[in-house]
């Protein structure tokens, strides 16, 4: 008998569950590819390019309920060709179709759901170069960066979500037995049943810059916990998620499930389909990574849903002292340039005492740091071919406007200017803008600025810097904070400030993480709630038959939810 997809993926899924329970990191798709070989393949591949070009100017075939017509919303910043036409469907019809498909998906159970999720990821892995080209031509990311954020590393991120969702689903004991004391009579034997009930229709709101890296965790966590998903890409970056939806629908249909468990909602920007779907009473889960402004809107208006919002916010660096000044400068320069400032780890606010700080090269002032950063950026972008591999092409007028506006906010330490692309003369590449501010300029640096914009903010002291970090990040959010200090007391104070603000902290990393595959980019909401918030447990109890056996000790251990017992469930 030919083994099913789960049999083929049993060992893989088991290893991820066990690694997660042990706090280890496994990246099977990345490990199988090898990053050097993957990058070389990205440069030389021809098949993916042919497939990608075959999509341009045509209709993206995706039969779905409620189709109203076609819509084109994308344009390549590299001038790839005519825009792709996607089916525009009635959002209410998509939600209704997802609701109809949900019952059969719930009955399938976590084993089959995880099996099919891994199969979807496996097929996406075979199309990694095509997905990378789709990300490259919709987001403006350089080709190698697009492969990192859309290929095997993104699929490993999705696989981690599958494993976490599977483990949390199986942690719920199906049956339980106990005895209830009765006054004057023998104890009464009872039996209970626990059923995992998915919340309902899930909405994935796409990110314009890293649609797959940011989208896969929510997509696969919802699917494995039994929730159908409506995928609403950002209008500027539809193709990567459209390919993902098409692959998912094919796998589901082949397995005998309704393909409407995963659907694509595309519309012109003015229709605001994301807001309409997010407030639909039948939508019970919303996933979004991006601007704090829209994340706040979701939390204020999508009251009927569990909202998992991961804010980009005000990434902040606190500089107190360093024993590697050149490494600090290089890291800040690289992270401010990478992908035109759209990367998760781009620092917006760099907080430095006005009096300066100590380094291995002597005392450095705020002015020194600004000048050295400008020089480092100039060296990094001095060669057009190298600059094209670091910078991304700008895709939105919003970024161009922000660069102009931010340049009027204070003294310019490094001006943003055009950078020529050696292969795409019409691509709009810009060097980063570095502006000096005072601590009193909160109206400027507490605003989330898009694109390659960083502010060097002079503070009264390191204590003042940490107080600003605590207050501004707690209010406006951030994906990370960084501190540079040779003083253990300052590092301890920074850890406390980060805990108070609820932000991840990086200490004394000379080379700041510069792309979304860094160690900072773990699953959003790394605690179990990212998964358990997608389902409820419904219990029933009844009188046990007289011949009911006493539960074995190992089942009691499973009911207690130990990591070892959860991993062992795969072999049952």
N, C-alpha and C positions, 0 to 999 in steps of 0.2 A: 504494500500500500504506500502510495506516495505521501511523504510527510507534508503537513500543512505549514504555513508560514511561521506559526508559533514554534513548531518543532525545530525549524531552521534557526530561529532566533532565541531559543531557550537559553543556551549557554551565555549568549551576549547579555540578555536581559538580567539573568541571574548574577552575572559578574558586576553589572552596574548597581544593582540593588545592594549587593554585599559591600561594594566599595563605598557607596553612599552611607550605609549603616556604620562603616568603620571610619568615616570622615576622610576618605581618600578620593582622589580625582582620577577618573578614567576617561580617555578620549579615544574610543576605538576607531571612529571614522578618520580622525586626524592621524592616529598612530598607523593605521593601515595604509594611508596615502603617503605620509612622509612630507613635511612641509617644503623641503627643498625641491623634491620631485614634483610636488603640486604646483609650486611657483613656475618651474620650468615648463610644465604642461600647460599652464595658463598662458604662457608667452607664445607657445608654438601650436596650440590646438587649432585645428581647422574645422573639424566637424561641428563644434559648438557654434563657431561663427556662421557656418552655413545655416544651421537650425535657427539661430537668432535672426539672420537676415531674411529667412523665409517667412518670418512673422510680420515684418514691417509692411505697413500700408494695407494690411489685410484684416479680416474679421477674426477675432480670437474665438474659435468655436467652443462654446460652453453652454449647452442646453440647460436652462434653469426655469423654474416656474415664474410666472409674472413678467415675462420679457416685454418691454415697452418700445424698444428700439436699440440703437447703437450710440455709443458715446466715445469721443476721443479727448483725453485730458493730458496726455504726456507729450513731451518733446525732449529729444536728447540734447544735452549741452555740448555734445561732441558732433552734432549734425549727422546722426546715424541714418536718418531717412524718414519717410512718411510715418505718421503716428498710427498706432494700432487701434482698431475699433473693438470695443468691448460691449457685451450685452448689458443694457441698462434695464434693471428689473424693479418692479414695485417692491419697496422694502417690506411692506406689510405681508406680501405674498411670500417673500423669502422667510420671514419669521414664522409664518403659519406653516410653511412646508417643513421647516426645521422642527417645529413642535410636533407635527404628525410623525416625523421620523424618529422622534425621541424614544417612544415606547419600546420599539424593537432593539434599539441601541442599549437601553437600560437592561433589558433581559439578557443581552449578550454576555454581560458580566465582565469583570476587570481582566480576566485572562485573555479573552478574545479581543477586547478593546486594545490592550497593550500589544498583543500580537500584530494587529493591523496597523497600529501606530508605528511600530518598528518597521513594518513593511513599507509604509509610506516614506519614512526617512531613508530606508535603503534605496528606494527608487529615486528619491531626490538626490541621493549621493551620486548616482550614475549620471546625473545632469548638472553636476556642480559647476562646470565651466559655463554652461548655458545660463545658469542662475547668476553667476558672477558677471557675465556680460549684461544681463538684464539690470542688475544693480548698478553696474558701471554707467550704463547709458540712461538711467532714470535718476540716479542720485548725484551723479558727477564724481563719484569716488574714483581714484586711480585704480587701474585694473588689478594690481596685486592686493590692494586694500579691499576691493570688492570681493575677491576670492576668499580672503580671510573672513569676511563678515557674512558671506552667503554660501560658502562651501562646507567642507567637512567640519570645521570648527562650529559653525552654526548648527549643523546637524547633530553634533555631539551635545550641544546645548539643549536641543529638542529632546534628545535621548535621555538626558538627565531628568528632564521634566516627566518623561514617560515613566522612568524608573521610580521617581519620587511619588508620582500619582498612583502607580501600581502598588507600591509598598504601603502607602497610606490607605488605599482601598482594601487591601487584604488584611490590614491590621484590625479591621472591624470583624469580630467573631460572628459567624453565621448562627450557630446554636449555642445555647447555654443551659445548664441544669443547676438547680439548687433546691433546697428544702426550706419551707417556711414553717416556723413554729406555730402551733395551735394550742390554745389553752384547754387542758384536759383531754387532749387527743394527740395521737402520734403526728409527727411533722408531716406536712403535705408536700409531696414532690411536685415541682413545677418545671416547666420547660419554656425557654424563650427563644425568639428569633430576632436577629438584627438584620435590617435591610438597608443598604446604601441607596439613598434616593438623590439623584442629581438635582441641582437647583433648577435647571431649565436651559433655555436658549442662551448661548454665550455670544458676545460681540467682541471681535478683535478689531480695534481701531488702529490702522496701520501708521507706522512712523515714516516720514518722508526721507530720512537719511539712512536708516539701518532697518529696513522693513522685515528682513528675515531674522536677523540676529535678535531684534527686540520682539518679533512676533511669534517665533516658534515656542517659547516657554508657555505662554498663555494658550495657544492653539492646542498643543498636545496635552497640557494638563487638563483642559476642559474635555477633550475627546476621551481620554482614558478614564476620567471620573464620570463619564456617561452623558456629557452635555453636548448637543449639536452646536456648531459654530457658524455664525455669519461673519465673514471676513470683509471689512470695509477698508480698502487700501487708501492711502493718501492719494489725491488726484495726480500728484506729480510722480508717484512711484507705484504704479499698478502692476506692471508685468511680473516682477518677482513673486508677488503673492498670488497673481492669477495662475502662474505655472504651478505653484504649490497647491492651490485649490483644485486645479484640473487633475493632478496626480492623485490627490486624496480621494477625489470622487471616483476615479478609475479603480483604485484599490478597494474602496467600499462596495462599489457595484459588483466587482468580480467576486467578492466574498458573500454576496447575496443581501447586502444591506442597502438602504436607500442612499443614493449619492447626495441627497439633500441634507445629509448630516453636516456637510460642509458646502457653503455657498459663497458667492462673490457678489458684493454690493458696490457697484461703481456708478458714479453720477457726476455731473458737472459741479464744480465747487460751490456755485451759488445755490444749489439745491440742499446743501448741508445735510447730506444723508447720514453722516456720523451722528449728528445731534438728534435727528429724527429716530434713528435706531436706538440710540442710547437711552431715550426716554420712553420707548415702547414698553407698555406694561408687561409684555410677555418676555422681554429680555431681562434675564436674571443675573447675568455676569457681564462685566465690561473689563477688558484689558487694554491698557494704553501706556506707552512710554513716550515721553516727549515734553512739551512745554508745560511749565507749572500753571500757566494761565488756563489751558484747556483741561488739565488735570483737576484744577480747582472747580471749573465749570461742571465737570462730570460728577464730582463729589457733592456739589450743591444741587444738581438737577436730576441725576439718575438715582433717585431715592429707592426705587423698587429693586435695584440691582446691587450685588456685591461688586464694588469697584476696586480693581487692582491697578493703581496708577503709580507709575515710576517716573518721577520728575527729573528732568535734566537740571534745572535750577541753577544755583550760583556755585559752581565748583570753585573752591577757595584754597589758596596756598598761603601758609603762614611761614615767613622766613625769620628765624631768630639768630641762627649761626650755622656754619657748615664747615666740615673738614674736607670738602671737595667742591670748591667754588666753580671750577670749570664744568664739572659734571652737572651741577645745579643749573648753570646757565644753558648748557646744551639740552638738558631735559626739558626746561621751560620753552626753549626755542622750538624744539621738535614738536612738542605737544600742542603748541599754539598754531603751528603750520599744518599739522596733519589733517588732511581731508577738508581744508578750508575752515577749520574750527568746528566742524560738525560732529567730531568724535566725542564719545561719552566722557573722555578724560581731559578734554580741553579745559585749562584753567581760565576762568573769567576774572576773578579777583585775586591779586597777589598782594598780601598784606605785609608791609615792611616798616619797621620803626624809622621815623624821620631821621633819627640820629645815626642810622646805619647799623651794621652788624659785623661780627667778627668772622673771619674765614681763615683757611689755611694759607691765604695769600695776603693776610693783613686785613685791616679795617676797610669795609666797603660801604659807601654811602648809597642812598636811594638813587641819586643821579648816576653813580657808577653802574649800578645794576641795570638801570634803564639803557644806558649806552652799550653795555656789554651784551645785553639781550638783543638790541638792534643789530649789533655787529654779527652775532651768532646767526640770526635769521638771514642776514645778507649772505653770509658764507654758505649757509645751507641751501639757499635758493639761487646761488650764483650761477649754476650750470643749468640750462633749460631742461635737459633730459632728467637730471636729478630732481629739479623742481616739479616736473610733471609726475614723478613717482610719489611725491610727498603731498602736493596740493591737490585738491579736487576742483572740478569746474563748478562755478556758482550756477545754481538753477533757479533762484528766486529773486525777484526785485526787492523783496523784503530785506535780504542780506545787503544788497547794494545801498539801499536807503539807510540801513543801520550803520554801515561804514561811514557814510557821509555825515550822519547825525552825530555819531560818537566822536568824530574828529573835531567837533565844535565844543566838546565837553571839558577840555583841559589841554595842557601842554602836550604836544605829540612827541613821544620818545622814538617811535618808529612809524613812519607813514605807510599806509596801505597803498600799493600800486599794482598795475597790471603786470603779469608775468606771461611771457610767450610760451605756448605749447608747441613743441617741435613737430608734432604730427597733426594737430588740429588747430589751425590758425585762428578760427573763430571762437574757440573755447575761451570762456571768461575765467581766468585764473587770477587771484589776487593774493598778495603777500599780507600777513597779519598786521593789524593796527594795534599799537601799544600806546596808551594814554596815561598820563600821570594825574592822579586825583588826590584830594585831601580826604581825611576820614569824615569830614562834615558833608561831603558830596554824596550822601546816602541815596538821594533821589536818582543818582546815575547808576551807581554800582549795585543797588538792590533790585534793579530791573534786569530781567533776563534778556541778553542781547544775542541775536543769532549771528552765526558766522565767525570769522577769525578776528575777534575783538577781545583784548585783555586790558585790564586796568591795574596799574601799579599804584597802590593806595598807601600813602604815608600815614602812619599811626603814631600815637604818643609813646608806645612801648609794646613789647611782646604781649604783656598782659592785656593791653588795649586791643591788640590784634585778636587774641583769643576770645575776648568779650564780644567783638564784632562778629567773629565766626559763629559763636554760639547763638547770638541774637538773629543775625541775618539768615543763616542756614535753617535754623529752627522755624523761621517764619516763611521763607521762600523755597526751601528745599535745595538739595544738591545730590549728585550721584556719588561724590567723594570729597574729602578734604585731605590736604597734605600738610605736613609740618617738617621743617628742617631745623634741627637744633642739636648741639653737642651736649646740652645740659639735661640730665635725666629728670630734673624737677620740671623743666619746661615740657618735656615729652609726656610726663604724667599729667600735667595740667591740660595738655592738648587732648589726651585721651578722655579726660573728664568732660572737656568742652564738646568733643565729638559725640560722646554718649548723651549729653544733655540735648544736643541738636538732632540726634538720631541719624548720624551720617557715618559712612565707612571712612576710616582714617588710614592714611599711608604715612609711614614715618621714615624719613631719611633715605628715600629711594632716589638716588642721583639721576637715574634715567626714569622720569615719570612715565607710567604706562601710557602708551601712545596710540593704542588701537583697541577695539572692543573685544579682542581675544585675550586681553590681559587678565591677570588674576583678580582684578577688581570687578570684572564683569560676570559675576555669578548670577544665579537665578534671582530675579527680582523677588523681594519678600522671601529671603532664604529660609525663613522659619516655615514650619509645616502648614501654617495658615494659608500660604499661597495655593496649597492643594486642598486642604480640608475645608476651606471656605467655599469650595465648589460643590459640596454635597452635604446632606443631612443624614443622620442615622435614625431610622424609625424602628421602634422595638414593639414586639408583641409578646404576650405570655399566656400560658395555658396550663391546665393540669396535665402532668406527665402521665402517660400510660403506666400501669403497674409494672410492666416488664422493662421499662426504660433502663438502659445500662448507666452505671455511674461514669461520668466523664473521665477520660484518661488524663494523667498529669500533663502530658505534652500539650493537650488541647487547652488546659488551663493556662499554660505558658503562652500559647498563641493569643488567648483572650486577653492576657495582660499586655500584649503588644510589644514583646521584647524584639529588638532588631534581629537577633539570631533566629528567632522563630519566624519572623516575617520573611527573611531570606529563604528559610527552609521550606516555606510554603510552595515555592516554585517547583520543588521536587515531589510534592505530594501527588 
